[in-house]
Amino acid sequence: KAVVFDASELLHTDQLKQLREFFQPLLRSLEHSAHLLILGRAPETLSDPFAASAQRALEGFSRSLAKELRNGGTLQLLYVGQGAEDQLEGALRFFLSPKSAYVSGQVIRLGTCATRVQDWTRPLAGRKALVTGAARGIGASIAETLARDGAEVILLDVPPAKTDLDALAARLDGRSITLDICAADAAAQLIQQLPDGIDIVVHNAGITRDKTLANMTPEFWDAVLAVNLNAPQVLTKALLDSGTLRDNGRVILLASISGIAGNRGQTNYAASKAGLIGLAQAWAPLLSERGISINAVAPGFIETQMTAHIPFALREAGRRMSSLGQGGLPQDVAEAVAWLSQPGSGAVSGQALRVCGQSILGA
């Protein structure tokens, strides 16, 4: 069910025919839910323009072939940096397993990283993780998955969610924090409640206040930007400056494909989510000296309690807009977050991983 094709030595146009020669017969024999992975070299690292062109061609090929796969098959392109070959195991374990079932057509760059996973049965053992918006839905699934992988979890949500938050924290042997992340003293309060520091922070908390721009109220605009973008900026900076987020830490920002492709009636939401992707890209090189990685995860149509209230026709449209022809689950998002939280995933930074079944939006 798993196939890896090393295309890193395809450096001329005439060599690209090897893609057709390898994959064309393979397509006829693929099993259900097959996972395909192409390995290449990042074009921007190659000095020969023809070689860079050939490697960039892999992107168009992989995204297109991913759309042609049937029966739940997925395909990714992984650009492996020079000297990063020994970082492949974590990426292979994720992309060639059911954990990446709702990830397809993605292009990821893999660099070097000093830390390694010591125990693949509990890859986050000994790590302490903070998850915001953790009381229910995707946030709760993220917390459960990080705990499954061995992390000690600290769950944060707003005071009205305290009952659900406390129950989940107790079930996961974790700890809960109730906090308005938009409060003026939120950063100071948070640092005070994390005296022993953390290794992972997942900014999952987010809201929507949808209106077309012509009808957008200042209150709707300000609320979404405050929760979705300003709070992660302020809290992450405070965690970094105070040393609460330790060296070799991991920061994961929950973005959205709306932030990549835009969406009618969501100018505020799309702006906030695009801003998170920009934050990851800008902060990544600055944090590399401390071994800290920062990435965005951009979900597509995910089946949650919230989407269950969407009219049936719209839900079906959301499902059918992906190459996989279905919606994703909170667990799909959680698995992507868990992979990016691993010690060895410091090899990936400043990137946006879409968990959308290769939605046609922003494809």
C-alpha positions in Angstrom: 0.0 0.0 0.0 3.0 2.3 0.2 5.2 3.4 -2.7 8.3 5.7 -2.7 9.8 7.0 -5.9 13.2 8.7 -5.7 13.1 11.5 -8.3 16.0 13.5 -6.8 18.3 12.6 -9.8 15.9 13.7 -12.5 17.8 16.8 -13.5 17.0 17.1 -17.2 13.7 17.3 -19.1 14.3 14.1 -21.0 14.6 12.3 -17.7 11.1 13.3 -16.6 9.7 10.5 -18.8 10.8 8.1 -16.0 7.8 9.5 -14.0 5.4 8.2 -16.7 7.2 5.0 -17.2 7.1 4.2 -13.4 3.7 5.4 -12.4 1.6 4.5 -15.4 1.7 0.7 -15.0 1.7 1.1 -11.2 -1.7 2.8 -11.3 -3.4 -0.3 -12.6 -2.3 -2.4 -9.6 -2.7 0.0 -6.7 -4.6 -1.2 -3.7 -7.3 0.8 -1.9 -6.0 3.7 0.2 -2.5 3.5 -1.2 0.1 6.0 -0.1 2.6 7.3 -2.7 5.6 9.5 -2.0 8.0 11.2 -4.5 11.4 12.4 -3.2 13.1 15.3 -4.8 15.5 18.2 -4.2 14.3 21.7 -3.6 14.6 23.6 -6.9 15.9 26.8 -5.2 18.9 24.9 -3.8 20.1 23.8 -7.3 22.6 26.0 -9.2 21.8 24.5 -12.7 18.6 26.2 -14.1 17.8 23.1 -16.1 18.1 20.9 -13.0 16.0 23.3 -11.0 13.4 23.3 -13.7 13.2 19.5 -13.8 12.8 19.3 -10.0 10.1 22.0 -10.1 8.3 19.9 -12.7 7.8 17.3 -10.0 5.4 19.6 -8.2 3.0 19.9 -11.2 3.2 16.2 -11.8 2.6 15.2 -8.2 -0.3 17.5 -7.7 -2.0 16.4 -10.9 -1.4 12.7 -10.3 -2.8 13.0 -6.8 -6.1 14.2 -8.4 -6.2 11.1 -10.6 -5.8 8.6 -7.9 -8.8 6.5 -6.9 -10.0 4.5 -4.0 -8.6 6.8 -1.3 -5.1 6.9 -2.7 -2.8 9.8 -1.7 0.4 11.3 -3.1 2.9 13.8 -1.7 6.1 15.4 -2.9 8.9 15.6 -0.3 11.9 17.9 -1.2 14.8 16.5 0.8 17.6 19.0 1.6 21.3 18.2 1.4 22.3 16.4 4.6 18.6 15.8 5.6 18.4 12.2 4.3 18.6 10.9 7.9 15.5 12.9 8.8 13.3 10.9 6.5 11.9 8.3 8.9 9.4 10.6 10.7 8.0 11.9 7.4 7.8 8.4 5.9 6.0 7.1 9.0 3.4 9.8 8.7 2.9 10.1 4.9 2.9 6.4 4.2 0.4 5.5 7.0 -3.3 6.0 7.6 -2.4 9.0 9.8 -2.1 11.1 6.6 -5.3 9.7 5.0 -6.8 13.2 4.4 -3.5 14.8 3.2 -2.8 14.6 -0.5 -1.1 16.6 -3.3 1.2 18.4 -0.7 4.7 19.6 -1.3 6.9 19.6 1.9 10.5 20.7 2.3 12.6 18.7 4.7 15.7 20.2 6.2 18.2 19.2 9.0 17.3 18.8 12.6 19.4 18.0 15.7 16.8 16.1 17.7 15.4 12.6 17.1 12.5 10.5 18.2 13.7 8.0 20.8 10.7 5.7 21.0 8.3 5.5 18.0 5.6 3.9 20.2 5.5 7.1 22.2 7.3 9.8 20.1 6.3 12.7 22.4 7.3 11.0 25.7 8.8 13.6 28.0 7.4 16.5 26.1 4.9 19.0 27.6 2.2 20.4 25.2 -0.2 23.3 25.5 -3.3 23.2 23.3 -5.6 26.2 23.1 -9.3 25.9 22.2 -9.0 22.3 23.6 -12.4 21.7 25.2 -14.1 20.2 22.2 -13.9 19.5 18.5 -10.5 19.6 16.7 -8.8 21.0 19.8 -9.9 18.0 21.9 -8.9 15.6 19.3 -5.4 17.2 19.1 -5.1 17.0 22.9 -6.1 13.3 22.9 -3.6 12.5 20.1 -0.7 14.2 21.7 -1.5 12.4 25.0 -1.7 9.1 23.1 1.8 9.8 21.7 3.2 10.3 25.2 3.0 14.1 25.8 1.9 15.6 29.0 -1.0 17.9 27.9 -2.1 21.3 29.2 -5.5 22.2 27.9 -6.6 25.8 27.6 -10.0 27.3 26.8 -12.4 30.1 27.7 -14.0 30.0 31.2 -17.5 29.0 29.9 -15.9 25.8 28.6 -14.5 24.9 32.0 -16.7 21.8 32.6 -15.8 20.1 29.3 -12.2 21.2 29.6 -11.8 19.8 33.1 -13.4 16.5 32.2 -11.1 16.1 29.2 -8.0 17.0 31.2 -8.9 14.5 33.9 -9.4 11.8 31.3 -6.0 12.5 29.7 -4.1 12.9 33.0 -3.4 16.5 32.0 -4.1 19.9 33.4 -6.6 22.6 32.4 -6.3 26.4 32.2 -9.3 28.7 31.7 -8.2 31.9 30.1 -9.5 34.6 27.8 -6.6 34.7 25.3 -7.6 38.2 24.2 -7.3 39.7 27.7 -4.7 42.4 28.1 -2.9 40.4 30.7 -3.4 37.0 29.0 0.3 36.5 28.2 1.4 37.2 31.8 -1.3 35.0 33.2 -0.3 32.1 30.9 3.4 32.3 31.7 2.6 32.4 35.4 0.6 29.1 35.0 3.5 27.4 33.2 6.4 27.7 35.7 8.0 24.5 34.4 7.9 25.5 30.7 6.5 23.7 27.7 7.9 22.0 24.6 4.9 22.3 22.2 2.3 25.0 21.7 -0.7 24.4 19.5 -2.7 27.5 18.7 -6.1 25.9 17.8 -8.5 28.5 19.4 -10.4 30.3 16.7 -13.8 31.8 15.8 -15.8 32.8 12.8 -18.0 35.8 12.3 -19.0 35.6 8.7 -20.4 38.4 6.6 -19.6 39.8 3.2 -17.3 42.8 3.5 -20.1 45.2 2.5 -22.0 44.0 5.6 -19.1 43.4 7.9 -19.4 45.2 11.3 -16.3 46.5 13.1 -17.1 44.2 16.0 -17.1 41.1 13.7 -13.9 42.1 12.1 -12.1 42.9 15.3 -13.2 39.8 17.2 -11.9 37.4 14.5 -8.6 39.1 14.1 -8.1 39.4 17.9 -8.7 35.7 18.6 -7.4 34.1 15.4 -4.3 36.1 14.7 -3.3 38.7 17.4 -3.6 36.2 20.3 -1.3 33.6 18.8 1.2 36.4 17.9 1.2 37.9 21.4 1.2 34.6 23.3 3.9 33.0 21.2 6.2 36.0 21.6 5.7 36.0 25.3 6.4 32.2 25.6 9.5 32.7 23.5 10.8 35.8 25.3 10.3 34.4 28.7 11.9 31.1 27.8 8.7 29.3 28.7 8.8 27.6 25.3 12.0 25.7 25.6 14.7 25.3 23.0 13.9 22.6 20.4 10.2 23.5 20.9 7.4 23.2 18.4 4.8 25.8 17.5 1.8 24.7 15.4 -0.7 27.3 14.1 -4.2 26.1 13.0 -4.8 28.0 9.8 -7.3 27.1 7.1 -7.6 26.6 3.3 -9.7 29.8 3.4 -6.5 31.6 4.2 -4.9 30.2 1.1 -7.8 30.4 -1.4 -10.1 32.9 0.2 -13.8 32.3 0.8 -16.9 34.5 0.1 -18.2 36.0 3.3 -14.9 35.4 5.2 -12.7 38.3 4.5 -11.9 38.6 8.3 -11.4 34.9 8.8 -9.3 34.4 5.7 -7.2 37.3 6.5 -6.5 35.9 10.0 -5.6 32.5 8.7 -3.4 33.8 6.0 -1.7 35.9 8.6 -0.9 32.7 10.6 0.8 31.2 7.6 2.8 34.4 7.1 3.7 34.3 10.8 5.1 30.8 10.4 7.1 31.7 7.3 8.6 34.8 8.8 9.4 33.4 12.3 10.9 30.1 11.1 14.4 31.4 10.2 14.5 33.5 13.3 13.7 30.6 15.6 16.1 28.1 13.9 19.0 29.0 16.1 17.1 27.7 19.1 16.1 24.6 17.3 12.4 25.7 17.4 10.2 25.0 14.4 6.9 26.8 13.6 4.4 25.5 11.0 0.8 26.0 10.0 -1.8 23.3 9.5 -4.6 24.3 7.1 -7.7 22.1 7.4 -10.3 21.9 4.7 -13.8 20.6 5.2 -13.7 18.8 8.5 -16.7 16.9 9.9 -17.4 18.4 13.3 -20.5 19.3 15.4 -20.4 22.7 13.9 -20.4 21.5 10.3 -23.2 19.0 11.1 -25.5 22.0 11.4 -24.7 23.2 7.8 -27.5 22.4 5.3 -27.1 19.0 3.7 -26.5 20.3 0.2 -23.7 22.6 1.4 -22.1 19.8 3.4 -22.1 17.5 0.4 -20.6 20.3 -1.7 -17.8 20.7 0.9 -17.1 16.9 0.8 -17.0 16.7 -3.0 -14.7 19.6 -3.4 -11.7 17.4 -2.5 -9.9 14.9 -4.7 -10.8 12.3 -2.1 -14.5 13.1 -2.4 -15.1 13.2 1.3 -14.8 15.4 4.4 -12.0 15.0 6.9 -12.3 14.2 10.6 -10.8 16.1 13.6 -8.5 13.1 14.0 -7.0 13.8 10.5 -6.0 17.3 11.7 -4.7 16.0 15.0 -2.4 13.4 13.3 -0.8 16.2 11.3 -0.3 18.3 14.4 1.2 15.3 16.3 3.7 14.7 13.5 4.8 18.3 13.4 5.2 18.2 17.2 7.7 15.3 17.1 11.4 16.0 18.0 12.5 15.0 14.5 10.0 17.3 12.8 12.2 20.3 13.5 13.3 19.4 10.0 10.1 21.0 8.7 9.6 24.7 9.5 7.9 27.8 8.1 5.5 25.6 6.0 1.8 25.2 5.7 0.5 21.6 5.6 -3.0 21.3 4.1 -5.3 18.7 5.6 -8.0 19.0 3.1 -8.1 15.9 0.9 -6.5 18.1 -1.9 -9.5 20.5 -2.0 -9.9 22.3 -5.3 -9.8 25.5 -3.2 -6.3 26.9 -3.4 -5.1 23.8 -5.1 
